[in-house]
């Protein structure tokens, strides 16, 4: 697996600061940028301001910071998961229709579980037969777009990915969780490493959803939380509900139509 941060939007902190300030300031965006470029606002103040805004959950400005990653040697099993992320991300993926793979380029992804269970040779034999059949099909004149039908989820693929910071946070929320499939979890961890090398102040927000800079608690099943190594330092959602039930000023109850009607009446009164 190869994962490399190949580029990111220049001046990410300044872009974030200007985006946030546009929302909260009477200054125009041009005036805000003049202050940034004129260095009348210190870098420390910019970073502090961004940190405070990130605590509020105001995420739309994060879409203005963009990263580009080169990703290679991952499986089609991984790619089927990655493309489920649709907002704030763009993919260019190696085509099995236009690329006619040579045998040495079909380096299938072998999960460690096959090795641990002593079935590595069976896996290798099977994909070896698939590769030969694939090459025979191409040599017989079958188009690559049809020959590819025999290729398994273990077949390798490559990506160039453009993703904004808001979506990168969402991806980390889900895919850095220990319940995520091992291959995509490793890929996202390497993406985080790339960001950390270039912009460590932003990388610290790339955590699983239970991280202290994200939701702060686990919302998976209690059984999964109990098995998770992070469960020793992160609370489960049920614990939070128990604390509220014990110390909260109101009793927890399901939302019903009565509550929605009360809100509707309140809104009409406010008008």
C-alpha positions as a Markdown table, in Angstrom:
| # | Residue | x | y | z |
|---|---|---|---|---|
| 1 | Unk | 0.0 | 0.0 | 0.0 |
| 2 | Unk | 1.3 | 3.4 | -1.0 |
| 3 | Unk | -0.3 | 6.6 | 0.4 |
| 4 | Unk | 1.2 | 10.0 | -0.1 |
| 5 | Unk | 0.0 | 13.5 | 0.5 |
| 6 | Unk | 1.0 | 15.1 | -2.8 |
| 7 | Unk | -0.4 | 18.6 | -2.3 |
| 8 | Unk | -2.7 | 20.7 | -0.2 |
| 9 | Unk | -4.3 | 24.2 | -0.5 |
| 10 | Unk | -1.7 | 26.9 | 0.3 |
| 11 | Unk | -2.1 | 28.9 | 3.5 |
| 12 | Unk | -4.7 | 26.6 | 5.0 |
| 13 | Unk | -4.9 | 28.5 | 8.3 |
| 14 | Unk | -5.3 | 31.8 | 6.6 |
| 15 | Unk | -8.0 | 30.4 | 4.4 |
| 16 | Unk | -9.8 | 29.0 | 7.4 |
| 17 | Unk | -9.4 | 32.2 | 9.4 |
| 18 | Unk | -10.8 | 34.3 | 6.5 |
| 19 | Unk | -13.7 | 32.0 | 6.0 |
| 20 | Unk | -14.7 | 32.0 | 9.6 |
| 21 | Unk | -14.1 | 35.8 | 10.0 |
| 22 | Unk | -16.3 | 36.4 | 6.9 |
| 23 | Unk | -19.1 | 34.9 | 8.9 |
| 24 | Unk | -18.4 | 36.7 | 12.2 |
| 25 | Unk | -17.0 | 40.1 | 11.2 |
| 26 | Unk | -18.4 | 43.3 | 9.7 |
| 27 | Unk | -15.3 | 43.5 | 7.6 |
| 28 | Unk | -15.5 | 42.4 | 3.9 |
| 29 | Unk | -13.5 | 39.4 | 2.8 |
| 30 | Unk | -11.1 | 41.7 | 1.0 |
| 31 | Unk | -10.5 | 43.7 | 4.2 |
| 32 | Unk | -10.0 | 40.5 | 6.2 |
| 33 | Unk | -7.4 | 39.3 | 3.7 |
| 34 | Unk | -5.7 | 42.7 | 3.7 |
| 35 | Unk | -5.2 | 42.3 | 7.4 |
| 36 | Unk | -3.9 | 38.8 | 7.0 |
| 37 | Unk | -1.5 | 39.8 | 4.2 |
| 38 | Unk | -0.4 | 42.9 | 6.1 |
| 39 | Unk | 0.4 | 40.7 | 9.1 |
| 40 | Unk | -1.6 | 42.8 | 11.4 |
| 41 | Unk | -3.0 | 39.6 | 12.8 |
| 42 | Unk | -0.4 | 37.2 | 14.2 |
| 43 | Unk | -0.2 | 33.6 | 13.2 |
| 44 | Unk | -0.7 | 32.6 | 16.9 |
| 45 | Unk | -4.0 | 34.6 | 17.0 |
| 46 | Unk | -5.1 | 33.0 | 13.7 |
| 47 | Unk | -4.5 | 29.5 | 15.1 |
| 48 | Unk | -6.2 | 30.2 | 18.4 |
| 49 | Unk | -9.2 | 31.6 | 16.7 |
| 50 | Unk | -9.5 | 28.6 | 14.4 |
| 51 | Unk | -9.2 | 26.2 | 17.4 |
| 52 | Unk | -12.0 | 28.0 | 19.2 |
| 53 | Unk | -14.2 | 27.9 | 16.1 |
| 54 | Unk | -13.6 | 24.1 | 15.7 |
| 55 | Unk | -15.0 | 23.6 | 19.1 |
| 56 | Unk | -18.3 | 25.0 | 18.0 |
| 57 | Unk | -19.1 | 22.5 | 15.3 |
| 58 | Unk | -19.2 | 25.2 | 12.6 |
| 59 | Unk | -17.8 | 23.0 | 9.8 |
| 60 | Unk | -18.6 | 24.7 | 6.5 |
| 61 | Unk | -15.4 | 26.8 | 6.4 |
| 62 | Unk | -13.4 | 23.5 | 6.6 |
| 63 | Unk | -14.6 | 22.7 | 3.1 |
| 64 | Unk | -12.2 | 25.5 | 1.8 |
| 65 | Unk | -9.1 | 23.5 | 2.9 |
| 66 | Unk | -8.3 | 20.8 | 0.4 |
| 67 | Unk | -5.9 | 17.9 | 0.2 |
| 68 | Unk | -4.7 | 15.7 | -2.7 |
| 69 | Unk | -3.5 | 12.1 | -2.0 |
| 70 | Unk | -1.9 | 9.5 | -4.3 |
| 71 | Unk | -3.0 | 6.0 | -3.2 |
| 72 | Unk | -1.7 | 2.8 | -4.8 |
| 73 | Unk | -1.7 | -0.9 | -4.2 |
| 74 | Unk | -5.1 | -1.1 | -2.4 |
| 75 | Unk | -7.7 | -3.7 | -3.1 |
| 76 | Unk | -11.0 | -3.3 | -4.9 |
| 77 | Unk | -12.6 | -4.3 | -1.6 |
| 78 | Unk | -11.2 | -1.1 | -0.2 |
| 79 | Unk | -12.2 | 1.0 | -3.1 |
| 80 | Unk | -15.8 | -0.2 | -2.8 |
| 81 | Unk | -15.8 | 1.2 | 0.7 |
| 82 | Unk | -14.0 | 4.5 | -0.1 |
| 83 | Unk | -16.3 | 5.6 | -2.9 |
| 84 | Unk | -19.2 | 5.4 | -0.3 |
| 85 | Unk | -17.9 | 8.8 | 0.8 |
| 86 | Unk | -19.6 | 11.2 | -1.7 |
| 87 | Unk | -19.6 | 14.7 | -0.4 |
| 88 | Unk | -16.5 | 16.9 | -0.4 |
| 89 | Unk | -14.3 | 14.3 | -2.1 |
| 90 | Unk | -13.3 | 13.5 | -5.7 |
| 91 | Unk | -11.8 | 10.3 | -7.0 |
| 92 | Unk | -9.9 | 9.3 | -10.1 |
| 93 | Unk | -9.4 | 5.5 | -10.1 |
| 94 | Unk | -7.4 | 3.1 | -12.3 |
| 95 | Unk | -9.7 | 1.6 | -14.9 |
| 96 | Unk | -10.0 | -2.1 | -15.4 |
| 97 | Unk | -11.7 | -1.4 | -18.7 |
| 98 | Unk | -8.8 | 0.6 | -20.3 |
| 99 | Unk | -5.9 | -1.0 | -18.4 |
| 100 | Unk | -4.8 | -4.4 | -19.7 |
| 101 | Unk | -2.9 | -5.8 | -16.6 |
| 102 | Unk | 0.3 | -7.7 | -17.0 |
| 103 | Unk | 0.8 | -10.6 | -14.6 |
| 104 | Unk | 3.5 | -8.8 | -12.6 |
| 105 | Unk | 1.1 | -5.9 | -12.1 |
| 106 | Unk | -1.7 | -8.0 | -10.6 |
| 107 | Unk | -0.3 | -8.0 | -7.1 |
| 108 | Unk | -3.4 | -9.1 | -5.2 |
| 109 | Unk | -3.9 | -7.9 | -1.6 |
| 110 | Unk | -3.6 | -10.8 | 0.8 |
| 111 | Unk | -5.3 | -10.2 | 4.2 |
| 112 | Unk | -3.1 | -11.4 | 7.1 |
| 113 | Unk | -6.0 | -13.6 | 8.3 |
| 114 | Unk | -5.4 | -16.0 | 5.5 |
| 115 | Unk | -1.8 | -16.4 | 6.7 |
| 116 | Unk | -2.8 | -16.8 | 10.3 |
| 117 | Unk | -5.2 | -19.6 | 9.4 |
| 118 | Unk | -2.5 | -21.3 | 7.3 |
| 119 | Unk | -4.4 | -20.8 | 3.9 |
| 120 | Unk | -1.9 | -18.4 | 2.2 |
| 121 | Unk | -1.0 | -21.0 | -0.4 |
| 122 | Unk | -4.6 | -21.7 | -1.3 |
| 123 | Unk | -5.2 | -18.0 | -1.8 |
| 124 | Unk | -2.1 | -17.6 | -3.9 |
| 125 | Unk | -3.0 | -20.7 | -6.0 |
| 126 | Unk | -6.5 | -19.3 | -6.7 |
| 127 | Unk | -5.4 | -15.8 | -7.7 |
| 128 | Unk | -2.7 | -17.4 | -9.8 |
| 129 | Unk | -5.3 | -19.4 | -11.8 |
| 130 | Unk | -7.4 | -16.2 | -12.1 |
| 131 | Unk | -4.5 | -14.3 | -13.5 |
| 132 | Unk | -3.7 | -17.0 | -16.1 |
| 133 | Unk | -7.4 | -17.1 | -17.1 |
| 134 | Unk | -7.5 | -13.3 | -17.4 |
| 135 | Unk | -4.4 | -13.3 | -19.6 |
| 136 | Unk | -5.8 | -16.1 | -21.7 |
| 137 | Unk | -9.0 | -14.2 | -22.2 |
| 138 | Unk | -7.1 | -11.1 | -23.4 |
| 139 | Unk | -4.9 | -13.1 | -25.7 |
| 140 | Unk | -8.1 | -14.8 | -27.1 |
| 141 | Unk | -9.4 | -11.3 | -28.1 |
| 142 | Unk | -11.9 | -10.8 | -25.3 |
| 143 | Unk | -12.0 | -7.1 | -24.5 |
| 144 | Unk | -10.5 | -6.0 | -21.2 |
| 145 | Unk | -13.9 | -4.7 | -20.1 |
| 146 | Unk | -15.1 | -8.3 | -20.3 |
| 147 | Unk | -12.0 | -10.1 | -19.2 |
| 148 | Unk | -12.0 | -8.1 | -16.0 |
| 149 | Unk | -15.2 | -10.0 | -14.9 |
| 150 | Unk | -13.0 | -12.7 | -13.4 |
| 151 | Unk | -10.9 | -10.4 | -11.3 |
| 152 | Unk | -11.7 | -10.6 | -7.5 |
| 153 | Unk | -12.1 | -8.0 | -4.8 |
| 154 | Unk | -8.4 | -8.7 | -4.0 |
| 155 | Unk | -7.3 | -7.2 | -7.3 |
| 156 | Unk | -5.2 | -4.1 | -6.9 |
| 157 | Unk | -6.2 | -0.6 | -7.8 |
| 158 | Unk | -4.9 | 3.0 | -7.6 |
| 159 | Unk | -6.5 | 6.4 | -6.8 |
| 160 | Unk | -5.8 | 10.1 | -6.9 |
| 161 | Unk | -8.1 | 11.6 | -4.3 |
| 162 | Unk | -9.0 | 15.3 | -3.7 |
| 163 | Unk | -10.8 | 15.7 | -0.3 |
| 164 | Unk | -11.7 | 18.8 | 1.8 |
| 165 | Unk | -10.9 | 19.0 | 5.5 |
| 166 | Unk | -14.6 | 18.6 | 6.5 |
| 167 | Unk | -14.9 | 15.3 | 4.7 |
| 168 | Unk | -11.5 | 14.2 | 5.8 |
| 169 | Unk | -12.7 | 14.6 | 9.4 |
| 170 | Unk | -15.8 | 12.5 | 8.6 |
| 171 | Unk | -13.7 | 9.8 | 7.0 |
| 172 | Unk | -11.4 | 9.7 | 10.0 |
| 173 | Unk | -14.4 | 9.5 | 12.4 |
| 174 | Unk | -15.6 | 6.3 | 10.7 |
| 175 | Unk | -12.5 | 4.7 | 9.3 |
| 176 | Unk | -10.0 | 5.2 | 12.2 |
| 177 | Unk | -12.5 | 3.4 | 14.5 |
| 178 | Unk | -11.2 | -0.1 | 15.4 |
| 179 | Unk | -14.4 | -1.5 | 14.0 |
| 180 | Unk | -13.5 | -0.3 | 10.5 |
| 181 | Unk | -12.1 | -2.9 | 8.0 |
| 182 | Unk | -8.4 | -3.2 | 8.6 |
| 183 | Unk | -7.2 | -2.2 | 5.1 |
| 184 | Unk | -9.2 | 1.1 | 4.8 |
| 185 | Unk | -8.3 | 1.8 | 8.5 |
| 186 | Unk | -4.6 | 1.5 | 7.6 |
| 187 | Unk | -5.0 | 3.7 | 4.5 |
| 188 | Unk | -6.7 | 6.5 | 6.5 |
| 189 | Unk | -4.1 | 6.2 | 9.2 |
| 190 | Unk | -1.4 | 6.8 | 6.5 |
| 191 | Unk | -3.4 | 9.7 | 5.1 |
| 192 | Unk | -3.3 | 11.2 | 8.6 |
| 193 | Unk | 0.4 | 10.7 | 8.8 |
| 194 | Unk | 0.8 | 12.6 | 5.6 |
| 195 | Unk | -1.2 | 15.5 | 6.9 |
| 196 | Unk | 0.6 | 15.4 | 10.2 |
| 197 | Unk | 4.0 | 15.8 | 8.5 |
| 198 | Unk | 2.8 | 18.9 | 6.7 |
| 199 | Unk | 0.1 | 20.5 | 8.9 |
| 200 | Unk | 0.4 | 18.9 | 12.4 |
| 201 | Unk | -2.1 | 21.4 | 13.9 |
| 202 | Unk | -4.9 | 20.1 | 11.6 |
| 203 | Unk | -3.8 | 16.4 | 11.8 |
| 204 | Unk | -4.6 | 16.4 | 15.5 |
| 205 | Unk | -8.3 | 16.7 | 14.7 |
| 206 | Unk | -8.1 | 13.5 | 12.5 |
| 207 | Unk | -9.3 | 11.1 | 15.1 |
| 208 | Unk | -11.8 | 8.3 | 15.4 |
| 209 | Unk | -15.2 | 9.6 | 16.4 |
| 210 | Unk | -14.6 | 8.8 | 20.1 |
| 211 | Unk | -11.6 | 11.1 | 20.1 |
| 212 | Unk | -11.6 | 14.1 | 22.5 |
| 213 | Unk | -11.6 | 16.5 | 19.6 |
| 214 | Unk | -14.5 | 14.7 | 17.9 |
| 215 | Unk | -17.7 | 13.3 | 19.6 |
| 216 | Unk | -15.7 | 12.2 | 22.6 |
| 217 | Unk | -17.6 | 9.0 | 23.2 |
| 218 | Unk | -18.3 | 5.7 | 21.5 |
| 219 | Unk | -21.7 | 5.3 | 19.8 |
| 220 | Unk | -21.1 | 1.7 | 18.7 |
| 221 | Unk | -22.7 | -1.2 | 20.5 |
| 222 | Unk | -21.7 | -1.8 | 24.2 |
| 223 | Unk | -20.2 | -5.1 | 23.3 |
| 224 | Unk | -18.0 | -3.6 | 20.6 |
| 225 | Unk | -17.0 | -0.8 | 23.0 |
| 226 | Unk | -16.1 | -3.3 | 25.7 |
| 227 | Unk | -13.7 | -5.1 | 23.3 |
| 228 | Unk | -12.1 | -1.9 | 22.0 |
| 229 | Unk | -8.7 | -1.0 | 23.4 |
| 230 | Unk | -9.8 | 2.7 | 23.4 |
| 231 | Unk | -12.7 | 1.8 | 25.6 |
| 232 | Unk | -10.4 | 2.1 | 28.6 |
| 233 | Unk | -10.0 | 5.8 | 28.0 |
| 234 | Unk | -13.3 | 6.8 | 26.1 |
| 235 | Unk | -16.8 | 6.5 | 27.6 |
| 236 | Unk | -19.7 | 4.6 | 25.9 |
| 237 | Unk | -22.9 | 6.6 | 25.1 |
| 238 | Unk | -24.8 | 4.5 | 27.6 |
| 239 | Unk | -22.6 | 5.8 | 30.4 |
| 240 | Unk | -23.5 | 9.4 | 29.4 |
| 241 | Unk | -27.2 | 8.6 | 29.4 |
| 242 | Unk | -26.9 | 7.0 | 32.8 |
| 243 | Unk | -25.1 | 10.0 | 34.2 |
| 244 | Unk | -27.9 | 12.3 | 32.8 |
| 245 | Unk | -30.6 | 10.1 | 34.2 |
| 246 | Unk | -28.9 | 10.3 | 37.6 |
| 247 | Unk | -28.0 | 14.0 | 37.7 |
| 248 | Unk | -29.9 | 15.7 | 34.9 |
| 249 | Unk | -32.6 | 18.2 | 35.7 |
| 250 | Unk | -35.2 | 16.5 | 33.4 |
| 251 | Unk | -36.1 | 12.9 | 32.8 |
| 252 | Unk | -35.1 | 11.5 | 29.4 |
| 253 | Unk | -38.0 | 10.6 | 27.2 |
| 254 | Unk | -38.6 | 9.8 | 23.6 |
| 255 | Unk | -39.6 | 12.8 | 21.4 |
| 256 | Unk | -43.2 | 12.7 | 20.4 |
| 257 | Unk | -45.6 | 14.9 | 18.4 |
| 258 | Unk | -46.3 | 16.9 | 21.5 |
| 259 | Unk | -42.8 | 18.1 | 21.7 |
| 260 | Unk | -42.7 | 19.0 | 18.0 |
| 261 | Unk | -46.0 | 20.9 | 18.4 |
| 262 | Unk | -44.6 | 22.8 | 21.3 |
| 263 | Unk | -41.6 | 23.9 | 19.2 |
| 264 | Unk | -44.0 | 24.9 | 16.4 |
| 265 | Unk | -46.1 | 27.0 | 18.7 |
| 266 | Unk | -43.0 | 28.6 | 20.1 |
| 267 | Unk | -41.8 | 29.6 | 16.7 |
| 268 | Unk | -45.2 | 31.1 | 15.8 |
| 269 | Unk | -45.1 | 33.1 | 19.1 |
| 270 | Unk | -41.6 | 34.4 | 18.3 |
| 271 | Unk | -42.9 | 35.7 | 15.0 |
